[in-house]
Amino acid sequence: MATTTHETAGTFVKRLRDDVDAMYDGRIDDDEHRRRNRVTWDAIVAADSAVESAVLADLRSRLPAPQTQG
């Protein structure tokens, strides 16, 4: 069964989020977080541009709405 871009992107996003959680929970230190983050992003870029675009779109969709001053 072929892996779809969405499934692959979802797997990468989960890995990124899990590593952030692990860092904030104290299960890994900053150096390990940076190492894992680099490995994950290298894999994302190596997958293909559709996967990279899907990961970026997913992460951007999770950002908080911009605050306006008025």
KOLKE-108203 format. One record per residue: x, y, z of N, C-alpha, C in turn. Coordinates in steps of 0.02 Angstrom, whole numbers, padded with zeros to 5 digits, always signed. Example, Ala and Ser with C-alpha at 12.3 -4.5 7.8 and 13.67 -1.06 7.14 Angstrom:
<vexkols>
+00660-00284+00390+00615-00225+00390+00660-00165+00390 +00642-00112+00354+00684-00053+00357+00645+00002+00394 
</vexkols>
This chain:
<vexkols>
+00042-00059+00000+00000+00000+00000+00044+00062+00000 +00033+00107-00045+00073+00168-00050+00055+00216+00006 +00105+00252+00029+00094+00303+00080+00075+00368+00046 +00022+00399+00069+00002+00462+00039+00043+00519+00068 +00044+00575+00033+00080+00634+00057+00053+00656+00125 -00013+00655+00132-00044+00676+00195-00022+00631+00253 -00022+00566+00242-00001+00519+00295+00073+00530+00313 +00113+00539+00264+00184+00550+00276+00195+00616+00312 +00162+00669+00290+00167+00734+00323+00142+00729+00394 +00087+00694+00405+00060+00686+00472+00109+00650+00518 +00144+00602+00492+00194+00565+00532+00251+00612+00552 +00274+00653+00505+00327+00700+00520+00305+00752+00571 +00245+00778+00563+00219+00829+00609+00214+00799+00679 +00190+00738+00684+00185+00705+00749+00255+00698+00780 +00304+00679+00741+00372+00672+00766+00398+00739+00793 +00387+00793+00755+00409+00859+00776+00375+00879+00842 +00309+00868+00845+00271+00887+00905+00292+00845+00965 +00301+00780+00954+00322+00736+01009+00391+00757+01036 +00435+00777+00992+00502+00799+01015+00498+00864+01054 +00455+00910+01034+00446+00971+01073+00418+00954+01142 +00367+00911+01143+00339+00890+01207+00392+00858+01252 +00434+00816+01223+00486+00782+01261+00536+00832+01290 +00550+00884+01252+00597+00935+01277+00565+00973+01335 +00503+00995+01326+00470+01033+01380+00457+00990+01441 +00447+00926+01432+00436+00880+01489+00501+00859+01523 +00558+00879+01494+00622+00863+01523+00648+00793+01507 +00615+00759+01459+00638+00692+01440+00699+00694+01395 +00708+00750+01359+00768+00760+01319+00793+00831+01331 +00858+00843+01320+00885+00910+01329+00884+00948+01263 +00905+01011+01266+00905+01053+01206+00947+01024+01149 +01005+00997+01167+01049+00968+01115+01016+00910+01080 +00984+00866+01118+00950+00809+01088+00891+00833+01046 +00855+00884+01070+00799+00911+01031+00824+00939+00965 +00878+00976+00966+00906+01003+00903+00928+00947+00856 +00959+00895+00883+00981+00839+00842+00921+00805+00809 +00870+00790+00849+00810+00757+00822+00775+00802+00771 +00771+00867+00786+00739+00913+00741+00774+00915+00673 +00841+00916+00674+00880+00916+00612+00869+00852+00573 +00869+00795+00607+00858+00731+00573+00789+00730+00541 +00739+00753+00577+00670+00753+00551+00664+00799+00491 +00691+00860+00496+00685+00906+00439+00726+00882+00379 +00782+00850+00390+00819+00821+00334+00777+00768+00299 +00741+00728+00339+00698+00676+00310+00639+00706+00273 +00612+00760+00299+00555+00794+00267+00577+00820+00198 +00633+00854+00197+00658+00882+00134+00675+00826+00085 +00703+00772+00109+00721+00716+00066+00660+00679+00038 +00603+00683+00074+00543+00646+00052+00521+00671-00016 +00501+00732-00021+00486+00768-00083+00453+00833-00067 +00446+00877-00118+00421+00944-00105+00347+00944-00083 +00308+00894-00105+00238+00891-00084+00233+00876-00009 +00276+00832+00015+00277+00815+00086+00299+00877+00126 +00352+00909+00104+00376+00969+00138+00321+01022+00140 +00287+01033+00085+00233+01083+00083+00177+01064+00130 +00160+01000+00133+00106+00978+00177+00125+00986+00251 +00188+00972+00268+00211+00982+00337+00208+01056+00355 +00234+01099+00312+00233+01170+00325+00162+01197+00331 +00117+01174+00288+00047+01196+00292+00016+01174+00358 +00029+01114+00379+00002+01088+00442+00028+01131+00501 +00093+01142+00503+00122+01181+00557+00095+01252+00557 +00089+01282+00499+00063+01351+00495-00010+01354+00518 -00048+01302+00504-00119+01302+00523-00127+01299+00599 -00075+01280+00635-00078+01275+00708-00056+01339+00743 -00030+01386+00706-00007+01449+00736-00067+01488+00762 -00057+01525+00817-00113+01567+00842-00127+01624+00794 -00188+01648+00796-00208+01704+00754-00167+01765+00774 -00149+01807+00726-00111+01867+00743-00153+01914+00786 -00120+01947+00832-00154+01996+00875-00148+02064+00843 -00203+02100+00841-00202+02167+00813-00211+02218+00870 -00179+02274+00863-00187+02327+00912-00234+02379+00882 -00278+02403+00922-00324+02451+00893-00353+02493+00941 
</vexkols>
